[in-house]
Every structure is written in structure tokens, then in C-alpha cells.
């Protein structure tokens, strides 16, 4: 787990200084070492510049330093992540006569790419984003892992006289720090996406002209920065494969995957929230380990959200060495600025992972395993239950004109949608029912409406003129087209799983967890987010995979073996901070200054009058109005000003 950056351009002092600024901006991602490498120049003086920040996990010796030059092929790599099947790949290459000086995964990956070219990317199982320079062909290969655990941001110059053509980095803020982007501008799609989703949906970013490489994609550039290859080396198929997987086989795959995720030359811990997913990871990790695993839980003074006691019981049952970290309101408020500064893009999530990561790192651990990903695989969210019902209802009522259906829904939900004197009407899921009825045949539109922070009508009031129509169902056209292609032949539950995998998990949780953990110089591993596991679960019969909806029974049986089922027979609760109370108390003053300041709001593509109405409605305690609505707007405005990115 590290940070990478690079430039294709003139090998002059300007670009070298820009690269150094990018590397310095990512010191938190790799405090253990830093390296910069430059290729030989071509006739014009152009070439590749690579930079790396190292968080040493495997092969702590100098032989694991990067950018790494392969002595056999001459290829050079800057790599962020972990390759979990590197031992198998090493044996494969050794059978071809290869020898290695380093014991880590980077040298194995680099040799494979040097000998077998871009096709070797398909061999990799892990989380990764890398840049590999072929010195003979003078080509640069960029790639990102199959499910998008590790980010890679890319910008291309539109000015032929700029002295550079391609710049990339592990963080968007590193690209901003380069100084190569001129005056960065806020992308209208990012503003609209933040209002709809609470985060910026890819492949674009908050900054116009900067893109996030697709999961499972590779790009290849020649020495001048011209794109010569673009390929999806892995994609989710548009229909579920034949159901040939059974529970015993899946158990073996999951257990083997977890064992691979334990590889580390530094201390390792496990996030334990007390839920099924994290408990399964802790239980499987303890079964595979030779000594007690360390588990960590974030606890609160607010008992209604405090999972500390149940996590202690589960840890005792598993046999881990357990640590409880109590996050008080005072500590949260005192450290809020640093936590918000960790956000690489605007998002209303991620701070819980930040405080947990900081606590684990402060306790002396460099790697932590998380249970993120189980709900998406096994149908743990309400969307798996609610959306197919609404879609079936829509099909059965097909003989009724759609406009009449919508009118009936409007009448039925009128008490839920009227403002009743409040500045803003309720923004609940049921209040969205008329719009959901209108889109009842389109499962992706239903999914997006169900998860939207605000009703579509109110979004139009929130956004600056011209910003409300830049997305379709809250998504950029490229993302919507890709999701439609990946779900068009799937049954509803399987299709929803893909949507959750790509959007809630891929565009929100994984991205937030990456920057939150790396802000604390902690590597977070997610064994349930693994393309081999995804392909295996995808071959389960729907009945075995999802039934009964919401319980994730198969994951329970595999991951919680030996534990009392009664420990987990309680309502599902998300791992959230007590934001509602804290916003009304310790955070109220600082948020009030922003939410009532037109000069702070307008440059961010939002309507100041609407934002102030929104804030007033929340403070008044209006029903059907949750903390996430005002928090997402506040964080977005703060991010824009902190990074000086405006419309």
C-alpha cells in the first residue's frame, strides 16, 4: 500500500518539480521511503517520470524499494497495493527459469509484466494500481484492479505546448498539487452527483478534465503520451453464469482468500464492528493464524449506537486480543479538521474509517482487515427486498396508464411530501414513490431514486442553473451505460448486487476507506472484495445466495462457524457515527457559518437560498429529514474551498 505518481512529458526541471510536489502531497500514503525515477529522453527530450511513496508491508529491505527496476527486462514500476497470489506467480516464473532478489510481490509482478506484457495483468489477484514503463518499447502501462479497491487518477493535456501530455497519481489532491492543471475547475457533473449521491460518481472527478481509471481497465501510452491501447482486462458479465457453485466449494475459496490476505511482514489487525461481515473476517482470520489476532472496535458514549459491548462478546468467543476505542464528541470535534482534510474527493462518508484507522495505527499496526463487501455479495441491504417488489408491482399494473399510476402514488404520499410549514419538504424514500412509480420498469433508475439524498425536484432547487440536467438518474452517461450493460441479462437480485458493487461499494465505500486509512498510513485489506470470490459467488443459485433476504445466511454458516448464532440475532445496524446529535451540538457553530454564507456557497455550484433553507429545516427538527442531507452539503462546500476548486 503506497502512493504513486507520474508524468509523460519533457524531462525538464518544471516537470521534475511538479512530480516532487505530487510525491510530497502523498507522504501520508508512504512515510517509510520515497523514490523518483526518470527514463532516458527521446530526441525531443521527452520521456516518463515516476514517483513512489512507500508504506513497507512485504520485503522491508531496500530490495523492495520503488520505483523498481527489473534487472532482467529493464521494465520499471511504481505500484500501489498488494498482489495476494504473488507466491503462485513466483513459482510459475521460477519454473520458466527466473530468479528474484526481492521476497515481495512487486518484483514478481514486474517480472511477469516484463516477460509477458499487458496480458500478465489478467494473472493478478489483489488490490492494485500501477504504472509500468517499458524502456525498450518506450511505452507506459497503467492499470487498476478488477473491483476498484485502489484508485488511479489521470489527466491529459489539451495544450500541445504544455510540455506534458499525461499526468497521473493515487490521489486527486496530488494532481492538484502538481500545478500542471492550471486553474482547476469544478465539474458540473460532480456538483450534481454530490447532491444526488453524496459522493462524486466516476469516471469523472470533482475536477474537470481529471478522470478515475475504470476498475479492471488498463491504458497504454507511447513515449509522447498518445494512447495506443485501452482494454477492460476484467468486467462483470451481463448475465450470471450457470449456477455450478455449492457452499462447500465456496467455503474453501473464501477461506483461502482470507489466508492470502494475512500475508504481511508487519503487525496486522482486524476491524470488528460486531456485525456479520467483520465478525466472519475476524473468525476466519483467527482460525488461519498461529497466534491471537488483534481486533479493534470503535465505541461511542451514545449507547443507542454503541456496538462496543457486543463486539467484546464476539471477540471473546473468537479468542482475539481485543481493543476498544471510545470516540467522544469532544475528540471528534477537536480532530474534525484533520479528518475532513483526509477526504480526497467530496463525500459524506469515510470519517468513521478515519478515526478507526488512526486508532489502529497509533496502537502500532500497519495493516487492518475489514469486512466491507459482504452486503453487496449476499444481499444484506433493504434494496434487495424493496426494489424487486416495486418492479413486480409496476409490471402487474402495466394495464393502468403510467400517468395514472403516478397520480395515485402522489395522492397516497401527499402527507409524506407536503412541507407542513417547513422550509423544505420531507426527503424520505416514501416521498420519492411517485418518481419511482414513473420509472418502475427501470431497475437502475429505481436503485438510484431509492438511494438519492434528495427528491429530484428539490435537487433542481439546490443546484445552480444548468447543473440539474447534466446527469441521467444521478449518474454520468458513461457510468449508466456500463451498469446497464453489466446488468441487462441478470435477474433482479443479481442485478442489484452488481449495482451495489459498482456504486455504493466501488464509488463510495472503497474510495472513502482508501483515503481514510491511508491518511493514517494504514493499509486496509478487504477479503470480501475479491474478483475470484465475486466470480464464485456469482455462480451460486439465487436461492442459496440470497434467501432469506437480508440475513446473509451462507456467509454466516461459512464465516461464523463455532460461534453462538444468538450473538448475531439482532437488527442490522450500520457502522455510523452519532452525527445527528453532534451536528446539533458541537458542530453546529462551524456548520452554521458555512451554511448561511452565500459567498461560500455560490462558487460551489449550489444555490445559497436553498442551502440555508435546508439547514434551517434540519435545525428545526422537521420529520423525514436526516443528518446526512446537511452534512453532505457542508462537506462538499468545505472541500471546494479547502482545495480551491470552484465553478
N, C-alpha and C positions, 0 to 999 in steps of 0.2 A: 504494500500500500504506500503510495508515494504521490508525487505531483510531477507532471511532465509539461514541457512547453517546447515550441519550435517555430522556426521561420524558414520559408524558402524565399530567398531574395539575395540582394547584394551582400557580400561578406565584408561589410564595412563597419566602421565604428558606430554608426547610427543604429544598425540592426543588432549589433552585439550589445549595445547599451539597452535597447528595448528588451532583448532576451534576458538580460540580467535583472531588469525591473520585474519581468514576469516571474522569474525564479524566486526573487526576493519576496514577492507578494504571496508565495505559497510556502513560506518557511514552516508554517504550522503543519503542512502535509508531510513534511520530511525534515525534522530537526536534526537528524543524525549525520547527514552529509549532503553536499551539493556538488553538482558537476555540470560542465558545459563542454560541448564538442562542436567543432566546425569541420565541414567537408573541405576537400580541395576545391578551389574555384574553377569554373569553366572559363572559356575565352572572354566572357563578358565580366568576369569577377563574381558570378552568381554561384550559389550552392545552398546547402542545408545547414542550419544551426539547430542543435538540440540541447535541451537543458533538463535537469533532473534534480528533484529533492527526494532524499532517501529517508524512509522510515524502515529501519532494518528489522526484518522478520525472519527470513531464511538466509543462511550463509552470512553471518555477521562480519565476516572477514573482508578485507579490501577486494578480494576476488569477486564479491557481489556488487561492487560499486557500479554506478551508471552515470552517464551513458556508457554502455558496454560495447566494446569492440570484439567481434569474434575473430580469433586468430586464424581460423581455417577459411572462412568465406569472406572475411573483410566487412561483413554487414555490421551496422551499428544500431543499437536500440535504446530508446527511452521508454520505460514500461511502468505502468501503474496497475497494481492488482496482485492477484495470486493465480497460479495455474495449479489446480489441485491434482491433476493426473500427470504431473511432470515426471514422477518416478517411472510410470509406464512408458512415457515418451523417451525418457533417458535410456531405458533398456532397449527400446526399439531402435534408437540411433546407435547405441553401442553394438547392436547386432549387425549394423552396417559398417562397423569398424571405427566409430567415433569415440573420442576420449574427451574428458572435461576436467578443467582446473577448478571450477566452482561446484559446490554441492547444492546450489539453489536452483530455482525454477527458471530464472531469467536466461541463464546460459543455455539451458536445454531448448527453450522456446526460440532463442536467437539462432541456434544452430539449425533447428528444424526449418525456420523461415529462410535461412541462407541456402540450405541444400534443396529444399522442395518448393520454395517460392510461396506466393499468397495462398496456394491450396492448403498449406500446412495450418492456416488459421482454423480450418474446419476440425482439426485434431484437438483443439484446445478446449478443456473443460475448466471453467473457473470464472473469475471476475477480472476483466482486463480492459485497458485502453492503452494503446501503444503506438509509437512511431518508429519505423524501421527503415534505415537508409541503405540502399544497395549501391555500394561505391562503384562497381563496375558498370551497371546499367544507369547509374545516376537517377534513381527513382526512389521516391518516398512512399511507404505504405503506412496508412492509418487504419486502425480497426478498433471496434468496440464489441464487448462481449454480447452473447446471444440475447440476454434479457435486460441489458442496460443497467447493470449494477454500477459500473464505473462510467463517469461522464467524459466526453471529449468535445470541446467547443472549437469551431473552425470559422475563420473569416477569410474572405478573399478580397483582394484589392480590385477596385474598379478603375483605378488610375494607372495607366501604363507607365507613368513616370514616377511612381511612388517609391521604387527601389525594393519593393517586396510584392509577392503575389499571394502567398498563403501564410497564415499565422494560426497557431492552434495552442490549446492549453487545457489543463484539467479543470480549470475554473474560469468562469466568465470574467470575474474581477481581475484575474491575471491578464486577460486580453485588454481590459480597460487600463491596467497599469502599464502596458507596453507603450502607450502613447501613439501607436500606429493607426488607431481608428479615427483620428481627428476628433471632432466634437461628436460624442456618441449621442444617438437619438433614440428615444423610447419608441418601440414598435407598437402601433395601434392595436395589433392583434394581441400583444402581451397585456395591454391595459384591459381589453375586453375579456381575455381569458382569466385574468386575475379576478375580475368582478364576477364572472360566471363560476369559475372552478376554485378560486382561492390560490391558484398557482398558475404558472405560465406553461401551457401545453406546447410541446415541441411539434415539429422540428425547429421552429424558430425560438428565439430567446427574448428577454426583455430589451435587448439592444438590437436595433435594426441592422441587418447585414451580418449578424452572427448566428450561426446555426449549431444545433446539437446533432452530432452524428447519430444516425438511427441505431438502435440495438441490432446486433447481428449484421452490421454493414462494414465493408472495407472500401477505402478510397485509395487510389494510387495516382501520384503526380510525377511528372518528369522534372528535370532539373530547373526548368523555368517556371514551374508551378501550374502547368497545364494538366488538367485531369485526363488521365489516359485509361482509367478503369474505375468503375463503380459496380459493386456487386453485393447482393444480400447473400452472405455465406450461410445464413440460417434464418428461417422465417417460420412463423406459426402457420401450419397448413389451414386451408379454408374449410376443412371439414375434419371431424375427429376420425382417427384411424379405426380399423376394426378392433373391437373390444377383446384383445387377446391377453391382457394383463390380469393377474389374480393377486390377492392380498399377500400371500407368502412371498411371491416374487418381488412385489413392491417393497415389502419389508426389508428384503435383502438389499435392494437398490438404495433405499433411504438410509439404512444403517451404514452401508459402505460410503455413501456420500458424506454422512456426518463424520465418519472416521477420517476421510480425506481432509475435511475442514479443520481437523485438530492439529494438522502439521504446523509446527511453529518452533523456532529456536528461542522464543521469548515467552514470558508468562501470559497465560490465556485465561479468560473469564467468560461467563455466560450471563446475558441479561435474563432475569427471571421476574416477569410481571405477575405470575400466578395464574395466567391463562393456559389454555391447552397447548398452544403453539410453543411458547417459550419453555413450558414445563416438559414438553416432549423433547425439545432440544437438550435441556439440562439432563433429563433422564438418560437419553441415548449417549450423551457425552460422558456421563459418569460410568455407564456400562462399558464404554470403549476405553476409558482412561485407566491408568495404572495407579493413580493417586487421586485424592479428593479434588473435584472440580470446584473452583470458586464461583459462586453465584452472587449477583447484585440485584437489589430491588430498590426502586425509588418510592419512598413513602411520604405521606402528607399528614399535616395536622388535621386537615378536614377529613373526618372519619368516613364520610359517605363515599369518598374517592380513594380511600387508603386501602391498598391491597397488601400492605406490609405483613399483617398477621397471617393471612392465608399463604403468602409466599414463604414465610418462615416454616409453616407446617409442611408445605410441599418440599422445601429444601431439606428438612429433617427426614422426610420419608425417602427422598432420593439418596441422602447421605453426602450432600455437598457441604463445603465450608462457606457459610452464608454471611453476606454483609448487607445491612440495611442502611440506606442513605435517606435521611429525612430532609425534604426540601420545604423550607418555611417560606411564607410570603415575604418576610424581610430579606432573606437571602436571594430570593428570586428577583425582587425589585432592585436590590443592590447590584446584581450581576446582569441585569436585563440588557444594558447597552452592549456588553461583550457578547451576550447570546445573540442579539439581533445582528450584530456585526458579523456573525458567523454565516449568515444567510447569503448564499452566492446569487440567488435569484429571489424575487418576491414570493413568499409562501406563508400561509397562516399556520403551518405545522412545523415540526422539527425541534422546537425548544425543549421538549421532554427528552429527546435523544441527546441534545447538547448537554443538559445537566447530568444525565446518567453517564455519558461518555466522560465528562470532566471528572466525575467522582471515581470512575474505574481507573482512569489514567493516574489520578492523584494517589490511588492506592497501589500503584506500581505495576499495572498491567498494560500491555501494548496491543493485545488482541482481545476482542469480545465477540461471542457468537450470539446472534439474535434469532428469534422465532418468526421474524417477518416473512410473510408469504403463504402461511397455511390457510388463511381465509379465502384467498384467491384460488387456491388449488382445490379446496374441498367444500366450497360453498358456505362459508361462515357468515356472510353478510345478509342483511334483510333484502337486498336487491334480488338475490336468488329466489326468494319466496314471493316478493311483491310483483316484480315486473312480468314474469310469465303469466300470473293471474290476470293482470291488466291487459296483456296482449291477447290472451284467450277470450276475455270478455269482449274486447274490441272485435275479434273475428266473429264471435257468436252474434254480436249486434250489427253485423255488416249490412243487414237488410234495412237498418234505420239510417237515414241520411246523416253524414258526419256532422253537418252544421247543427242538426237537431240533437245529436249526442252531446256536442259541446255545450249547447244551450241548457240541456238538462244538468250537466255537470256544473255549469256556472250557477244555476239556481240552487243546486244541492249544497254547494260550497260557499254560498254567499256569506253566511255568518263567519266563515273562516277567513274570508278575503276582505271584508269591509274594515276600514280603519277604526271605526268607532270613536273618532275624535283624535286618534294618534296621528303623529306626523307621517308615519309610514305604515301601510297595511301589513298584516302578518305575512311572514315569508316562510311558511311551513310547506312540507311535502304535499299535504292535502290541499293547500291553497293553489298548488300547481296542477291540480287534477284536470281542469278544463283544457290546459295546453297538452297534458299527457293524453287525454282522450283524442285530441286533434291529431296526435302522432301515434295513435295506438298500434298501427301496423309496423312501425319502425322501432325495433328493439334498441338500437343505438341511441336514437333520439329520446326514447323513454329513459334510458340509463342516464343520459346527460341531464334531462329535466329533473329526474329524481335526486341527483347529486348536486344540482345547482344551488349556490348560496342564496340567490335572489330570484324572484319571479322575473320572467323575461321583460314584462312591462316596466318594472322598477329598474332593471338594468339599463334600459333606454334613458331613464331619467338620470341615472348615476354617471353615464358616460358623456364625454364631450361630443359635440356634433360631428357626425360622420364615423364615430367609433363603434356604433351599435350594430352595424351590418357587416363587419369585417370577418365574422366567424359564421359557421353553419353548425347549429346545435352546440355552440360553445367550443367548437374545435376548428383549428386551421384546416383548410381543404385537404392538405397532404395527409394529415393525421386521420381525418374522417375517411378518406379513400382507402388508406391502409387498413384501418379497422374494419371497414365494410368488406374488404377483400378477404381478411382473415376470419371473418365470421359468417360469410354468406351461405356456406353449406352446413353450418352447425345447428344442432338443436338448441333451444333457448338457454338451458343451464350451461351448456358448454360454451355458447357464445358469450354469456355474461361473464364466465370465468376469464375468457380472453380479454374482454373489456376491462375487468378489474385488474388483470395482469398488466395490461398496457398503460392504463390511465392512472387509477388510484395507486397501484404499486409502482409502475415504471416511471410515471411523470411526477409523482409526489413523494411517496414514502422512500424509495431508493435514493432519489436525488437529495431529499432532506437529510436522510440518515448519513449519506456520504459526507456532506459538508459539515454536519453537526459533529460527527465522530472525528473527522479529520481536523476540525478546529481544536480538538483536544489532543491531536496527534495519536489517535487511537484507530486501529484497523477494526472495522466491523465486518463480520462474515455472516452470510445468510444462507445456510444449508438448504432451506426450503425454496430458495430462488436459484434453481439449477436446471439447465436446459435438458440434461439427461433425466432428471426427476420429472420435469414437466412432460417430456415425451412419454414417460412411463405412466404417469397419472392419466394422461390423455388417452391411453389405451384401456382404461378401466370402463366397465359398463356404467352408465349413468346411475343406475340404481345403487350399485356398490359404492360409487364415488360420492354421491350427494345425500342419499337417504339415511336418516331423516334430515331434512333441510335444517341447516344451522348448527348441527351438532358435531360435524366432522368426525363421525364415529370411527372411520377407518384410521385416521390419524391417531385417535385416542387408543385404539387397540394396538397399533404398532408402537407408538411413542411412549405410552404411559403404562406399559407392562410392569407389573409388580407394585403399582400404586393403587391405593384405595380409590375407586371411582367416585365415592362420595365427596372427595376433595374438589371435584370439578363439577358437581351437580349444583350449579348456581347460575344466575343470569349472567349472560355475557356482558362485560364492560370493557370499554376501550381504555387504553393507557393514555389518559389525558391529565393535564394539569388543572387545578381549580380556577380556571381563567375567569369564570363569571364573577366570582367573589373578588378576585384580585383586581379585575378591571374597575370594579365599583369602589375599590378601596385604595390600595397602594399605587395603582397605575392610573387612577382617574385624572390626576392633575396633569401629568405629562401628555396623556392622550387628549385631554380637553384642549390643550394649547394647539395641537395639530388639527384636530377635527373641526375646530371653529375658525381656522386661519385660511381665508380664501387665497392668499398669496402662496401658501404652501401647497394647497390642493390643486389649483388650476394648472400649473405646469406639468402635472402628472396625468393629464387627460381625463380628469374627473370634474364633476360639477360641484362647486363649493356649497351651493344651497342644498343640494340633495345630500351631500355628506353630512352637513350639520343637522339636517332633519333626521338622518339615520342615527346619528349619535344621540340626539335628544330622545328619540323613540326608545333606544336601549336604556338610557338613564332613567326614563320614566317607568321602566319595568313592564312595558307592554307585553302582552301574551304573544306567544308564537314568534318571539324574536330572540335569537340566541347570540351568545358572545362571539361566535366565530364570524358573524357578519361584520361587526365593527372592528374586530381585531384584524381581519384580513385587509380591510381598507387602510387601517393605521399602518400596518407593516409595509404595505405597498408604497404608501406615501413616504414613509421613512426611508425605505430602500432607495427610492429615486433620489432623494436629497443626499443621502449618505454617499451615493456613488455618482452624483451629479449627472444623472441621465434624465432628460426631460423631452417633452414632445417638440 
